[in-house]
Amino acid sequence: MRDKRVLMSACLLGLGCRYDGTARGPISVPEGVCPVPVCPEQLGGLPTPRPSARLRGGDGRAVLQGKAKVVNVAGEDVTEAFLRGARGALALCRLLGIRKAILKERSPSCGVRRVWIGDELKEGRGVLAALLEQAGIEIVSSEDLGYET
């Protein structure tokens, strides 16, 4: 059986790329899946560790429309870095023919169903998840694989 390439949040694979330098895994990769790890925040040029960030004014869909932004705890607008990283991840998907992504829930980049908007955990997508959805790439929450965040 030929492996199927799937974009995966790098922190789920045990890479210490989260804002605080930690990982959120490793999770068990489904059989037949060839994971392609990506951290859109690092890809966008943000360092690790870095100040945590939250969405302001809406979820990732609203960020793509220019109606919301991403702000870190130091008050810095990091929206452009999040957009740059999401676009880079989408370019990687196109280059490698990736049609599916497994993403870390609750992340301002990768959240599939729930993200932090301001101080509340709300229904919505992160910036990368919203962009991949817009491009027709299937997105799967880490929680759908039994991984609680």
LUMNUVEX-693931 format. One record per atom (N, C-alpha, C): atom name; residue number from 1; x, y, z negated. Coordinates in pm, 1 decimal, decimal comma, padded with zeros to 6 digits. Layout:
PT;CA;NUM;X;Y;Z $
...
This chain:
PT;N;1;00084,0;-00119,1;00000,0 $
PT;CA;1;00000,0;00000,0;00000,0 $
PT;C;1;00088,2;00125,0;00000,0 $
PT;N;2;00056,1;00217,5;00084,2 $
PT;CA;2;00132,6;00341,4;00095,0 $
PT;C;2;00091,0;00437,9;-00015,8 $
PT;N;3;00189,7;00501,0;-00079,8 $
PT;CA;3;00159,7;00598,0;-00184,6 $
PT;C;3;00089,6;00718,9;-00126,4 $
PT;N;4;-00000,6;00775,4;-00205,7 $
PT;CA;4;-00073,5;00893,9;-00165,7 $
PT;C;4;-00020,3;01012,6;-00245,7 $
PT;N;5;00026,7;01114,1;-00178,7 $
PT;CA;5;00077,5;01232,8;-00246,6 $
PT;C;5;-00037,3;01312,7;-00307,1 $
PT;N;6;-00019,4;01349,2;-00434,1 $
PT;CA;6;-00117,3;01428,7;-00506,3 $
PT;C;6;-00041,6;01537,0;-00581,9 $
PT;N;7;-00084,3;01660,5;-00566,6 $
PT;CA;7;-00025,1;01769,8;-00643,0 $
PT;C;7;-00065,2;01751,7;-00788,8 $
PT;N;8;00030,0;01767,4;-00881,1 $
PT;CA;8;-00001,3;01754,0;-01023,3 $
PT;C;8;00063,9;01865,8;-01102,9 $
PT;N;9;-00008,8;01914,3;-01202,7 $
PT;CA;9;00049,9;02010,4;-01295,9 $
PT;C;9;00173,6;01944,5;-01356,1 $
PT;N;10;00288,2;02009,6;-01342,3 $
PT;CA;10;00415,2;01951,9;-01386,9 $
PT;C;10;00416,1;01921,3;-01536,2 $
PT;N;11;00346,7;02001,2;-01615,5 $
PT;CA;11;00344,7;01977,2;-01760,7 $
PT;C;11;00277,1;01845,5;-01795,0 $
PT;N;12;00187,1;01798,3;-01709,4 $
PT;CA;12;00120,6;01670,2;-01732,3 $
PT;C;12;00214,8;01552,4;-01709,3 $
PT;N;13;00320,9;01576,7;-01635,9 $
PT;CA;13;00417,7;01471,9;-01605,7 $
PT;C;13;00533,3;01472,4;-01704,8 $
PT;N;14;00520,7;01553,8;-01810,3 $
PT;CA;14;00622,5;01555,3;-01914,6 $
PT;C;14;00729,5;01660,6;-01897,0 $
PT;N;15;00715,8;01748,3;-01799,3 $
PT;CA;15;00814,1;01854,9;-01779,3 $
PT;C;15;00781,7;01972,6;-01870,7 $
PT;N;16;00880,4;02023,2;-01939,8 $
PT;CA;16;00860,8;02131,4;-02037,5 $
PT;C;16;00850,1;02267,9;-01971,7 $
PT;N;17;00743,9;02289,3;-01897,3 $
PT;CA;17;00727,1;02413,8;-01821,7 $
PT;C;17;00612,9;02501,7;-01871,5 $
PT;N;18;00541,6;02458,1;-01976,6 $
PT;CA;18;00433,1;02540,8;-02030,2 $
PT;C;18;00491,0;02671,7;-02083,5 $
PT;N;19;00404,6;02766,2;-02110,9 $
PT;CA;19;00448,6;02898,7;-02155,3 $
PT;C;19;00545,3;02890,7;-02273,4 $
PT;N;20;00526,6;02792,4;-02361,9 $
PT;CA;20;00612,3;02780,0;-02480,3 $
PT;C;20;00727,2;02681,0;-02460,2 $
PT;N;21;00746,0;02635,2;-02337,7 $
PT;CA;21;00854,9;02544,5;-02305,6 $
PT;C;21;00825,9;02398,5;-02333,7 $
PT;N;22;00702,8;02367,2;-02370,7 $
PT;CA;22;00666,5;02228,7;-02399,4 $
PT;C;22;00597,4;02165,2;-02279,2 $
PT;N;23;00566,5;02037,8;-02294,6 $
PT;CA;23;00494,5;01962,7;-02191,5 $
PT;C;23;00359,9;01920,2;-02247,7 $
PT;N;24;00272,7;01868,8;-02164,9 $
PT;CA;24;00143,3;01814,5;-02207,0 $
PT;C;24;00128,9;01675,2;-02148,9 $
PT;N;25;00223,6;01594,0;-02170,4 $
PT;CA;25;00217,8;01460,4;-02115,0 $
PT;C;25;00334,5;01381,4;-02167,7 $
PT;N;26;00373,9;01278,3;-02099,2 $
PT;CA;26;00323,5;01244,4;-01967,0 $
PT;C;26;00193,9;01163,3;-01973,0 $
PT;N;27;00110,3;01186,5;-01873,6 $
PT;CA;27;-00011,7;01107,9;-01860,5 $
PT;C;27;00018,9;00989,2;-01769,4 $
PT;N;28;-00066,6;00891,9;-01771,6 $
PT;CA;28;-00052,4;00777,9;-01681,9 $
PT;C;28;-00098,6;00820,5;-01543,2 $
PT;N;29;-00010,8;00805,6;-01448,4 $
PT;CA;29;-00042,9;00841,1;-01310,1 $
PT;C;29;-00120,8;00725,4;-01249,2 $
PT;N;30;-00235,5;00755,3;-01188,7 $
PT;CA;30;-00315,1;00647,3;-01127,6 $
PT;C;30;-00233,8;00567,0;-01025,9 $
PT;N;31;-00259,5;00437,8;-01019,7 $
PT;CA;31;-00189,1;00350,4;-00926,3 $
PT;C;31;-00207,7;00399,6;-00782,9 $
PT;N;32;-00100,3;00394,6;-00707,1 $
PT;CA;32;-00104,1;00435,8;-00566,7 $
PT;C;32;-00083,8;00584,9;-00545,5 $
PT;N;33;-00067,3;00658,9;-00654,8 $
PT;CA;33;-00049,1;00803,5;-00645,5 $
PT;C;33;00098,8;00837,6;-00653,0 $
PT;N;34;00144,4;00919,7;-00563,0 $
PT;CA;34;00279,7;00973,3;-00565,3 $
PT;C;34;00267,9;01119,5;-00609,0 $
PT;N;35;00295,8;01148,0;-00737,9 $
PT;CA;35;00275,8;01283,6;-00787,2 $
PT;C;35;00380,0;01382,1;-00734,0 $
PT;N;36;00332,1;01498,8;-00695,2 $
PT;CA;36;00419,1;01608,3;-00654,9 $
PT;C;36;00402,0;01715,3;-00762,5 $
PT;N;37;00501,0;01727,2;-00854,7 $
PT;CA;37;00484,5;01819,6;-00966,7 $
PT;C;37;00500,3;01965,2;-00925,6 $
PT;N;38;00415,8;02049,2;-00984,7 $
PT;CA;38;00428,2;02192,8;-00961,1 $
PT;C;38;00382,3;02268,3;-01085,5 $
PT;N;39;00454,8;02372,9;-01118,1 $
PT;CA;39;00411,5;02467,8;-01220,1 $
PT;C;39;00393,9;02600,2;-01146,9 $
PT;N;40;00269,3;02638,9;-01119,5 $
PT;CA;40;00248,6;02760,6;-01040,6 $
PT;C;40;00302,1;02886,2;-01108,9 $
PT;N;41;00306,5;02887,8;-01241,3 $
PT;CA;41;00357,8;03005,3;-01311,3 $
PT;C;41;00508,2;03019,4;-01288,6 $
PT;N;42;00581,8;02908,2;-01295,8 $
PT;CA;42;00724,3;02912,0;-01264,4 $
PT;C;42;00745,2;02943,3;-01116,0 $
PT;N;43;00665,2;02880,0;-01031,2 $
PT;CA;43;00676,1;02902,2;-00887,2 $
PT;C;43;00653,1;03049,2;-00852,9 $
PT;N;44;00569,4;03115,5;-00932,3 $
PT;CA;44;00542,8;03257,7;-00911,9 $
PT;C;44;00650,4;03349,6;-00967,0 $
PT;N;45;00752,5;03291,1;-01032,1 $
PT;CA;45;00865,3;03371,3;-01079,7 $
PT;C;45;00868,3;03399,0;-01229,0 $
PT;N;46;00773,9;03343,1;-01304,1 $
PT;CA;46;00773,0;03365,7;-01448,6 $
PT;C;46;00871,5;03270,0;-01516,7 $
PT;N;47;00938,0;03316,5;-01622,7 $
PT;CA;47;01035,3;03231,6;-01692,7 $
PT;C;47;00967,0;03132,7;-01787,0 $
PT;N;48;01045,7;03040,2;-01835,6 $
PT;CA;48;01001,1;02948,0;-01940,7 $
PT;C;48;01108,4;02950,7;-02048,1 $
PT;N;49;01073,2;02978,8;-02171,4 $
PT;CA;49;00939,4;03014,5;-02218,7 $
PT;C;49;00899,4;03154,9;-02171,4 $
PT;N;50;00770,1;03184,8;-02186,8 $
PT;CA;50;00713,8;03314,4;-02146,6 $
PT;C;50;00595,4;03343,5;-02237,6 $
PT;N;51;00556,4;03469,2;-02249,6 $
PT;CA;51;00437,0;03499,9;-02330,2 $
PT;C;51;00314,0;03432,1;-02270,4 $
PT;N;52;00226,5;03380,2;-02354,6 $
PT;CA;52;00104,0;03317,8;-02304,6 $
PT;C;52;00017,8;03423,5;-02236,1 $
PT;N;53;-00067,1;03377,6;-02146,8 $
PT;CA;53;-00150,3;03469,7;-02068,9 $
PT;C;53;-00295,0;03422,3;-02068,9 $
PT;N;54;-00383,7;03516,8;-02050,7 $
PT;CA;54;-00527,6;03488,7;-02041,2 $
PT;C;54;-00585,7;03566,8;-01924,2 $
PT;N;55;-00694,9;03514,3;-01874,1 $
PT;CA;55;-00768,4;03583,6;-01769,0 $
PT;C;55;-00847,8;03697,9;-01831,5 $
PT;N;56;-00862,5;03807,3;-01760,5 $
PT;CA;56;-00939,9;03923,0;-01806,5 $
PT;C;56;-01034,3;03967,1;-01695,3 $
PT;N;57;-01164,4;03972,9;-01727,3 $
PT;CA;57;-01262,2;04022,5;-01631,1 $
PT;C;57;-01324,9;03916,0;-01543,7 $
PT;N;58;-01287,1;03790,3;-01563,8 $
PT;CA;58;-01343,7;03681,5;-01485,1 $
PT;C;58;-01244,7;03567,6;-01472,1 $
PT;N;59;-01285,1;03463,8;-01400,2 $
PT;CA;59;-01197,2;03347,7;-01384,5 $
PT;C;59;-01108,6;03363,4;-01261,5 $
PT;N;60;-01044,3;03252,2;-01221,5 $
PT;CA;60;-00953,2;03255,5;-01107,5 $
PT;C;60;-01018,6;03296,4;-00976,6 $
PT;N;61;-01146,3;03262,5;-00959,5 $
PT;CA;61;-01217,3;03305,4;-00837,9 $
PT;C;61;-01223,4;03457,9;-00832,2 $
PT;N;62;-01251,0;03518,8;-00947,0 $
PT;CA;62;-01258,1;03665,4;-00953,3 $
PT;C;62;-01120,0;03727,6;-00931,2 $
PT;N;63;-01014,9;03660,4;-00977,6 $
PT;CA;63;-00878,5;03709,6;-00952,8 $
PT;C;63;-00851,6;03711,3;-00802,7 $
PT;N;64;-00889,0;03604,0;-00732,8 $
PT;CA;64;-00867,9;03597,4;-00587,6 $
PT;C;64;-00943,3;03707,9;-00513,9 $
PT;N;65;-01056,0;03750,8;-00569,5 $
PT;CA;65;-01136,3;03858,0;-00509,5 $
PT;C;65;-01089,4;03996,7;-00553,0 $
PT;N;66;-00989,3;04003,2;-00639,5 $
PT;CA;66;-00939,3;04131,5;-00688,5 $
PT;C;66;-01027,5;04193,2;-00795,6 $
PT;N;67;-01117,7;04113,9;-00855,4 $
PT;CA;67;-01211,4;04165,2;-00955,7 $
PT;C;67;-01168,3;04134,2;-01098,6 $
PT;N;68;-01064,0;04055,1;-01116,5 $
PT;CA;68;-01014,4;04018,2;-01249,0 $
PT;C;68;-00862,6;04013,2;-01241,4 $
PT;N;69;-00799,6;03998,4;-01358,1 $
PT;CA;69;-00653,4;03991,3;-01360,4 $
PT;C;69;-00607,3;03893,5;-01468,2 $
PT;N;70;-00478,2;03870,7;-01469,1 $
PT;CA;70;-00415,6;03785,9;-01570,0 $
PT;C;70;-00321,1;03874,9;-01650,0 $
PT;N;71;-00338,8;03872,7;-01781,6 $
PT;CA;71;-00259,4;03959,5;-01870,0 $
PT;C;71;-00197,7;03872,9;-01978,9 $
PT;N;72;-00068,5;03896,0;-02007,4 $
PT;CA;72;-00006,1;03817,3;-02114,6 $
PT;C;72;-00026,5;03885,6;-02250,0 $
PT;N;73;00013,3;03816,0;-02356,2 $
PT;CA;73;-00010,4;03866,6;-02492,1 $
PT;C;73;00067,6;03994,5;-02521,7 $
PT;N;74;00167,7;04025,3;-02441,1 $
PT;CA;74;00242,4;04150,3;-02456,4 $
PT;C;74;00172,6;04265,7;-02383,8 $
PT;N;75;00058,0;04234,7;-02318,2 $
PT;CA;75;-00017,7;04337,2;-02247,0 $
PT;C;75;00027,2;04360,2;-02104,1 $
PT;N;76;00120,3;04278,9;-02054,9 $
PT;CA;76;00170,5;04295,1;-01918,1 $
PT;C;76;00077,3;04225,8;-01818,7 $
PT;N;77;00050,5;04292,9;-01709,0 $
PT;CA;77;-00029,6;04236,0;-01601,2 $
PT;C;77;00060,1;04141,9;-01520,3 $
PT;N;78;00030,4;04013,0;-01523,8 $
PT;CA;78;00109,8;03912,1;-01452,9 $
PT;C;78;00030,3;03849,3;-01337,3 $
PT;N;79;-00071,0;03920,4;-01292,9 $
PT;CA;79;-00157,8;03870,3;-01187,2 $
PT;C;79;-00080,4;03834,1;-01061,2 $
PT;N;80;00009,6;03920,0;-01018,4 $
PT;CA;80;00083,3;03895,5;-00893,5 $
PT;C;80;00166,3;03768,9;-00901,6 $
PT;N;81;00227,5;03742,7;-01016,2 $
PT;CA;81;00305,9;03619,7;-01032,6 $
PT;C;81;00214,5;03497,6;-01023,3 $
PT;N;82;00096,4;03504,1;-01084,0 $
PT;CA;82;00001,4;03393,0;-01077,3 $
PT;C;82;-00046,0;03371,1;-00933,7 $
PT;N;83;-00073,1;03478,1;-00861,5 $
PT;CA;83;-00114,6;03465,5;-00721,1 $
PT;C;83;-00002,0;03411,0;-00634,4 $
PT;N;84;00120,2;03460,5;-00655,1 $
PT;CA;84;00235,5;03413,5;-00578,2 $
PT;C;84;00257,7;03263,4;-00600,7 $
PT;N;85;00247,1;03219,7;-00725,8 $
PT;CA;85;00264,2;03078,1;-00756,4 $
PT;C;85;00155,1;02991,9;-00696,4 $
PT;N;86;00031,4;03039,5;-00701,5 $
PT;CA;86;-00080,4;02964,3;-00643,3 $
PT;C;86;-00063,3;02952,9;-00491,8 $
PT;N;87;-00022,7;03060,8;-00429,1 $
PT;CA;87;-00001,1;03057,0;-00282,8 $
PT;C;87;00113,6;02963,3;-00247,1 $
PT;N;88;00219,0;02963,3;-00328,2 $
PT;CA;88;00331,2;02872,2;-00304,4 $
PT;C;88;00289,2;02726,7;-00317,4 $
PT;N;89;00206,2;02696,3;-00417,6 $
PT;CA;89;00157,4;02559,7;-00436,5 $
PT;C;89;00068,2;02518,3;-00319,4 $
PT;N;90;-00015,5;02609,7;-00272,2 $
PT;CA;90;-00100,1;02579,5;-00156,5 $
PT;C;90;-00014,0;02555,1;-00032,6 $
PT;N;91;00091,3;02633,7;-00014,3 $
PT;CA;91;00182,1;02613,6;00099,0 $
PT;C;91;00247,1;02475,4;00091,0 $
PT;N;92;00283,7;02432,2;-00029,7 $
PT;CA;92;00341,3;02299,2;-00049,2 $
PT;C;92;00239,9;02190,9;-00010,6 $
PT;N;93;00115,3;02209,1;-00050,6 $
PT;CA;93;00009,7;02114,3;-00013,1 $
PT;C;93;-00002,5;02102,9;00138,5 $
PT;N;94;-00000,6;02215,0;00203,8 $
PT;CA;94;-00014,2;02215,3;00350,7 $
PT;C;94;00107,0;02149,6;00417,0 $
PT;N;95;00225,1;02178,8;00365,5 $
PT;CA;95;00348,4;02122,6;00420,2 $
PT;C;95;00351,9;01970,3;00407,5 $
PT;N;96;00305,6;01919,5;00294,3 $
PT;CA;96;00311,9;01776,1;00266,4 $
PT;C;96;00182,2;01701,7;00297,7 $
PT;N;97;00081,4;01771,9;00345,4 $
PT;CA;97;-00045,5;01708,0;00378,2 $
PT;C;97;-00123,6;01663,2;00255,4 $
PT;N;98;-00106,4;01732,6;00144,7 $
PT;CA;98;-00174,3;01697,0;00019,7 $
PT;C;98;-00318,2;01746,9;00024,9 $
PT;N;99;-00412,5;01656,5;-00008,9 $
PT;CA;99;-00555,1;01690,3;-00006,0 $
PT;C;99;-00621,5;01680,1;-00143,8 $
PT;N;100;-00540,3;01650,3;-00248,8 $
PT;CA;100;-00596,1;01633,2;-00382,7 $
PT;C;100;-00495,6;01684,7;-00485,4 $
PT;N;101;-00549,9;01741,0;-00595,4 $
PT;CA;101;-00465,3;01790,1;-00704,0 $
PT;C;101;-00523,3;01747,9;-00838,0 $
PT;N;102;-00436,6;01709,0;-00929,8 $
PT;CA;102;-00474,4;01677,8;-01068,1 $
PT;C;102;-00413,7;01787,7;-01153,2 $
PT;N;103;-00500,3;01866,4;-01218,5 $
PT;CA;103;-00455,1;01988,1;-01285,4 $
PT;C;103;-00489,0;01990,0;-01434,0 $
PT;N;104;-00407,8;02061,5;-01509,3 $
PT;CA;104;-00420,8;02075,2;-01654,0 $
PT;C;104;-00538,2;02165,8;-01689,1 $
PT;N;105;-00634,3;02111,0;-01758,9 $
PT;CA;105;-00752,8;02186,0;-01799,7 $
PT;C;105;-00715,6;02299,7;-01895,0 $
PT;N;106;-00793,0;02406,5;-01892,8 $
PT;CA;106;-00785,0;02524,0;-01980,8 $
PT;C;106;-00674,0;02622,6;-01946,6 $
PT;N;107;-00590,3;02590,9;-01852,8 $
PT;CA;107;-00480,0;02678,3;-01813,4 $
PT;C;107;-00531,8;02793,4;-01727,0 $
PT;N;108;-00474,6;02915,1;-01742,6 $
PT;CA;108;-00516,2;03026,5;-01655,7 $
PT;C;108;-00476,8;03003,9;-01509,7 $
PT;N;109;-00384,0;02914,0;-01486,8 $
PT;CA;109;-00347,1;02876,8;-01350,1 $
PT;C;109;-00425,5;02755,5;-01302,6 $
PT;N;110;-00422,5;02650,1;-01383,0 $
PT;CA;110;-00467,1;02518,9;-01338,2 $
PT;C;110;-00605,0;02476,0;-01386,8 $
PT;N;111;-00666,4;02546,1;-01478,8 $
PT;CA;111;-00795,8;02504,3;-01533,3 $
PT;C;111;-00896,3;02472,2;-01424,5 $
PT;N;112;-00961,6;02358,1;-01437,7 $
PT;CA;112;-01056,8;02312,0;-01336,3 $
PT;C;112;-01200,1;02348,0;-01373,5 $
PT;N;113;-01236,5;02326,9;-01500,5 $
PT;CA;113;-01373,9;02355,0;-01544,5 $
PT;C;113;-01383,2;02462,9;-01651,6 $
PT;N;114;-01278,8;02472,3;-01734,9 $
PT;CA;114;-01282,1;02569,1;-01845,4 $
PT;C;114;-01148,0;02640,6;-01855,7 $
PT;N;115;-01156,1;02771,8;-01876,3 $
PT;CA;115;-01036,4;02854,7;-01891,5 $
PT;C;115;-01061,2;02959,5;-01999,9 $
PT;N;116;-00952,6;03011,0;-02052,5 $
PT;CA;116;-00962,8;03120,3;-02150,0 $
PT;C;116;-00980,9;03251,2;-02075,2 $
PT;N;117;-01094,5;03313,7;-02097,9 $
PT;CA;117;-01120,8;03447,3;-02042,7 $
PT;C;117;-01132,4;03537,8;-02164,0 $
PT;N;118;-01035,2;03626,1;-02179,1 $
PT;CA;118;-01027,1;03703,0;-02302,5 $
PT;C;118;-01002,7;03606,9;-02417,4 $
PT;N;119;-01081,4;03617,8;-02520,3 $
PT;CA;119;-01064,7;03532,6;-02638,2 $
PT;C;119;-01162,7;03416,0;-02642,9 $
PT;N;120;-01228,3;03388,2;-02531,1 $
PT;CA;120;-01328,3;03281,3;-02528,3 $
PT;C;120;-01295,3;03175,8;-02423,5 $
PT;N;121;-01315,7;03050,8;-02461,7 $
PT;CA;121;-01304,1;02941,2;-02366,1 $
PT;C;121;-01436,3;02934,7;-02290,2 $
PT;N;122;-01429,0;02960,6;-02158,8 $
PT;CA;122;-01550,6;02969,7;-02078,2 $
PT;C;122;-01542,6;02878,2;-01957,3 $
PT;N;123;-01659,0;02853,2;-01899,2 $
PT;CA;123;-01666,1;02779,3;-01774,9 $
PT;C;123;-01598,2;02861,9;-01666,3 $
PT;N;124;-01515,8;02797,5;-01586,4 $
PT;CA;124;-01449,5;02867,5;-01477,8 $
PT;C;124;-01324,8;02795,3;-01433,0 $
PT;N;125;-01260,6;02849,5;-01333,0 $
PT;CA;125;-01139,3;02792,6;-01275,2 $
PT;C;125;-01020,0;02884,9;-01299,1 $
PT;N;126;-00901,9;02822,4;-01305,1 $
PT;CA;126;-00778,6;02899,1;-01307,1 $
PT;C;126;-00747,5;02948,6;-01166,5 $
PT;N;127;-00643,7;03028,7;-01153,4 $
PT;CA;127;-00609,7;03090,7;-01024,9 $
PT;C;127;-00572,7;02985,2;-00920,5 $
PT;N;128;-00485,0;02891,1;-00955,4 $
PT;CA;128;-00447,6;02786,2;-00859,8 $
PT;C;128;-00567,6;02699,4;-00824,6 $
PT;N;129;-00642,6;02657,5;-00924,5 $
PT;CA;129;-00759,5;02572,2;-00899,2 $
PT;C;129;-00857,1;02640,8;-00803,9 $
PT;N;130;-00879,6;02769,5;-00823,6 $
PT;CA;130;-00971,2;02844,6;-00737,3 $
PT;C;130;-00918,8;02851,7;-00593,8 $
PT;N;131;-00788,2;02873,5;-00579,0 $
PT;CA;131;-00730,8;02883,4;-00444,5 $
PT;C;131;-00735,2;02748,5;-00373,0 $
PT;N;132;-00703,2;02640,6;-00445,3 $
PT;CA;132;-00708,8;02507,5;-00383,7 $
PT;C;132;-00851,9;02472,3;-00344,1 $
PT;N;133;-00946,4;02505,0;-00432,0 $
PT;CA;133;-01087,7;02480,8;-00401,4 $
PT;C;133;-01126,8;02555,5;-00273,3 $
PT;N;134;-01086,8;02680,0;-00263,9 $
PT;CA;134;-01116,7;02763,4;-00147,2 $
PT;C;134;-01058,6;02702,6;-00019,3 $
PT;N;135;-00943,2;02635,3;-00032,6 $
PT;CA;135;-00875,9;02575,3;00082,4 $
PT;C;135;-00928,4;02435,8;00114,6 $
PT;N;136;-01025,6;02386,5;00036,6 $
PT;CA;136;-01084,4;02255,8;00062,6 $
PT;C;136;-01007,2;02138,3;00005,1 $
PT;N;137;-00918,9;02165,0;-00088,9 $
PT;CA;137;-00843,6;02058,5;-00154,1 $
PT;C;137;-00921,4;02012,1;-00277,1 $
PT;N;138;-00936,2;01882,2;-00291,7 $
PT;CA;138;-01008,3;01826,1;-00406,2 $
PT;C;138;-00927,9;01851,0;-00533,5 $
PT;N;139;-00994,8;01901,8;-00636,9 $
PT;CA;139;-00926,8;01925,2;-00764,3 $
PT;C;139;-00990,5;01838,5;-00872,0 $
PT;N;140;-00904,7;01778,8;-00954,1 $
PT;CA;140;-00946,5;01688,3;-01060,5 $
PT;C;140;-00889,2;01738,8;-01191,7 $
PT;N;141;-00971,8;01742,3;-01294,2 $
PT;CA;141;-00927,3;01784,3;-01426,6 $
PT;C;141;-00847,0;01673,6;-01493,7 $
PT;N;142;-00744,7;01713,0;-01568,4 $
PT;CA;142;-00667,2;01616,1;-01646,6 $
PT;C;142;-00759,9;01540,5;-01742,0 $
PT;N;143;-00866,5;01603,4;-01785,7 $
PT;CA;143;-00961,2;01538,4;-01876,2 $
PT;C;143;-01037,2;01424,5;-01808,7 $
PT;N;144;-01050,6;01428,6;-01676,5 $
PT;CA;144;-01117,0;01320,5;-01603,8 $
PT;C;144;-01033,2;01192,8;-01605,2 $
PT;N;145;-00904,3;01205,7;-01638,1 $
PT;CA;145;-00816,4;01090,1;-01647,8 $
PT;C;145;-00801,5;01045,0;-01792,5 $
PT;N;146;-00885,9;01102,1;-01879,7 $
PT;CA;146;-00882,1;01064,9;-02020,2 $
PT;C;146;-00779,2;01140,2;-02100,9 $
PT;N;147;-00719,0;01243,5;-02042,0 $
PT;CA;147;-00620,7;01322,8;-02113,9 $
PT;C;147;-00686,9;01445,1;-02173,2 $
PT;N;148;-00694,2;01449,9;-02303,9 $
PT;CA;148;-00753,6;01565,2;-02374,0 $
PT;C;148;-00647,5;01673,2;-02391,3 $
PT;N;149;-00685,9;01795,9;-02369,8 $
PT;CA;149;-00590,6;01905,9;-02383,7 $
PT;C;149;-00592,4;01965,2;-02521,5 $
